[in-house]
Amino acid sequence: MGTRKKYLSIAEFCEMNGIPRYKFYKILHHHPELARRIRTSTSGERQLDELSLKTAKAIFRKEKIEDKRKLSANAAAGEINILAVQVDELREQLKNLQRENERLKKYISLEKQDGRKNKAIASAVLKTLGRDYLPGDEKRLAEYLSSCNDFKIFMDSRIEKA
């Protein structure tokens, strides 16, 4: 003696499990073996047996998991794009900082050269005038050097070479 199959309305099943009907019918569209088991009651409701409904629920759960994976993959791709933009911005900032660093290095080397010149002038002032360097001593040194014969000969030889 066979047991009767218990049938449940698709609308009731969707309501009990929180599945939108259009998604349930979408599942049926992709799985024709389930669609063949649909029967219509005397009141016109579509019904499926319990085994088919359990199968449909398992399929829906699987698709839900796949959708979450797709969403997480899309979110990860979006995050990768955001990070790529940030990396580009950081590279640009790095290039700007490297340029500024090079400019500062050049400035420091020029300052060192100026410091050497100032030390040379200060030592010349100390030797010739017997005191520490004061502003305006360059003119006094130039006057002093122009009066020296050796310096005149040196300057004349430099003019001829140029």
C-alpha positions as CSV (number, residue, x, y, z in Angstrom):
1,M,0.0,0.0,0.0
2,G,1.5,3.4,-1.1
3,T,1.5,6.5,1.0
4,R,0.0,9.7,-0.4
5,K,2.5,12.5,-1.2
6,K,1.9,15.7,0.7
7,Y,1.6,18.7,-1.5
8,L,2.2,22.3,-0.5
9,S,1.2,25.5,-2.3
10,I,4.1,27.4,-3.8
11,A,2.8,30.6,-2.3
12,E,2.7,29.2,1.2
13,F,6.2,27.7,0.8
14,C,7.6,31.0,-0.4
15,E,5.9,32.8,2.5
16,M,7.2,30.4,5.1
17,N,10.8,30.5,3.9
18,G,11.0,34.2,3.0
19,I,11.7,33.5,-0.6
20,P,10.3,35.9,-3.1
21,R,8.0,34.1,-5.6
22,Y,9.8,35.5,-8.7
23,K,13.1,33.9,-7.4
24,F,11.3,30.6,-6.8
25,Y,10.0,30.6,-10.4
26,K,13.4,31.6,-11.6
27,I,14.8,28.5,-9.9
28,L,12.1,26.4,-11.6
29,H,13.0,28.0,-14.9
30,H,16.6,26.8,-14.6
31,H,15.6,23.4,-13.2
32,P,13.0,21.8,-15.5
33,E,13.0,18.5,-13.4
34,L,11.3,20.5,-10.6
35,A,9.0,22.3,-13.0
36,R,7.7,18.9,-14.3
37,R,6.5,18.0,-10.7
38,I,4.2,21.0,-10.4
39,R,0.6,20.2,-10.1
40,T,-2.4,22.5,-10.0
41,S,-5.0,22.1,-7.3
42,T,-8.8,22.3,-7.8
43,S,-8.7,25.9,-6.6
44,G,-6.0,26.8,-9.2
45,E,-3.0,27.0,-6.9
46,R,0.3,25.6,-8.0
47,Q,1.6,22.9,-5.7
48,L,4.7,20.8,-5.3
49,D,5.4,17.7,-3.2
50,E,7.5,18.0,-0.1
51,L,10.6,16.4,-1.7
52,S,10.6,18.8,-4.6
53,L,10.2,21.7,-2.2
54,K,13.1,20.6,-0.1
55,T,15.2,20.3,-3.3
56,A,14.1,23.8,-4.4
57,K,15.0,25.2,-1.0
58,A,18.5,23.6,-1.2
59,I,19.0,25.0,-4.7
60,F,17.8,28.5,-3.5
61,R,20.3,28.3,-0.5
62,K,23.1,27.3,-2.9
63,E,22.3,30.2,-5.3
64,K,22.1,32.6,-2.3
65,I,25.6,31.5,-1.3
66,E,26.9,32.0,-4.9
67,D,25.3,35.5,-5.0
68,K,27.1,36.4,-1.8
69,R,30.4,35.2,-3.3
70,K,29.8,37.3,-6.4
71,L,28.9,40.3,-4.3
72,S,32.0,39.8,-2.2
73,A,34.1,39.4,-5.3
74,N,32.6,42.6,-6.8
75,A,33.3,44.4,-3.5
76,A,36.9,43.1,-3.5
77,A,37.3,44.2,-7.1
78,G,36.0,47.7,-6.1
79,E,38.4,47.8,-3.2
80,I,41.3,46.8,-5.4
81,N,40.4,49.6,-7.8
82,I,40.3,52.1,-4.9
83,L,43.6,50.9,-3.6
84,A,45.2,51.1,-7.0
85,V,44.1,54.8,-7.2
86,Q,45.6,55.4,-3.8
87,V,48.8,53.7,-4.9
88,D,49.0,56.0,-7.9
89,E,48.4,59.1,-5.7
90,L,51.1,57.9,-3.3
91,R,53.6,57.4,-6.2
92,E,52.9,60.9,-7.4
93,Q,53.5,62.2,-3.9
94,L,56.7,60.2,-3.7
95,K,57.9,61.7,-7.0
96,N,57.2,65.2,-5.7
97,L,59.0,64.5,-2.5
98,Q,62.0,63.1,-4.4
99,R,62.1,66.2,-6.6
100,E,61.9,68.5,-3.6
101,N,64.7,66.4,-1.9
102,E,66.9,66.9,-4.9
103,R,66.3,70.6,-4.9
104,L,67.1,70.8,-1.2
105,K,70.3,68.8,-1.8
106,K,71.4,71.3,-4.5
107,Y,70.5,74.2,-2.3
108,I,72.5,72.7,0.6
109,S,75.5,72.1,-1.7
110,L,75.3,75.7,-2.9
111,E,75.1,76.9,0.7
112,K,78.2,74.8,1.5
113,Q,80.1,76.5,-1.4
114,D,78.9,79.9,-0.2
115,G,80.1,79.0,3.3
116,R,83.5,78.0,1.9
117,K,83.7,81.4,0.0
118,N,82.7,83.2,3.2
119,K,85.4,81.3,5.2
120,A,88.0,82.2,2.5
121,I,87.0,85.8,2.6
122,A,87.0,85.8,6.4
123,S,90.5,84.2,6.5
124,A,91.8,86.8,3.9
125,V,90.3,89.6,6.0
126,L,92.0,88.2,9.1
127,K,95.3,88.0,7.3
128,T,95.2,91.4,5.7
129,L,93.3,93.5,8.1
130,G,94.1,91.6,11.3
131,R,90.5,91.4,12.5
132,D,87.3,89.3,12.0
133,Y,85.1,89.7,9.0
134,L,82.6,92.5,8.9
135,P,80.0,93.3,6.1
136,G,81.5,95.4,3.4
137,D,85.0,93.8,3.8
138,E,84.8,92.5,0.2
139,K,85.2,96.0,-1.1
140,R,88.1,96.7,1.2
141,L,89.7,93.4,0.1
142,A,89.2,94.2,-3.6
143,E,90.9,97.6,-3.0
144,Y,93.7,95.9,-1.2
145,L,94.2,93.2,-3.9
146,S,94.0,95.8,-6.7
147,S,97.0,97.5,-5.1
148,C,99.1,94.3,-5.0
149,N,101.3,93.9,-8.0
150,D,101.1,90.1,-7.9
151,F,97.3,90.2,-8.1
152,K,97.4,92.6,-11.0
153,I,99.6,90.2,-13.0
154,F,97.4,87.3,-12.0
155,M,94.2,89.1,-13.2
156,D,95.8,90.2,-16.4
157,S,96.8,86.6,-17.3
158,R,93.2,85.5,-16.6
159,I,91.8,88.2,-19.0
160,E,94.2,87.1,-21.8
161,K,93.1,83.4,-21.4
162,A,89.4,84.3,-21.7
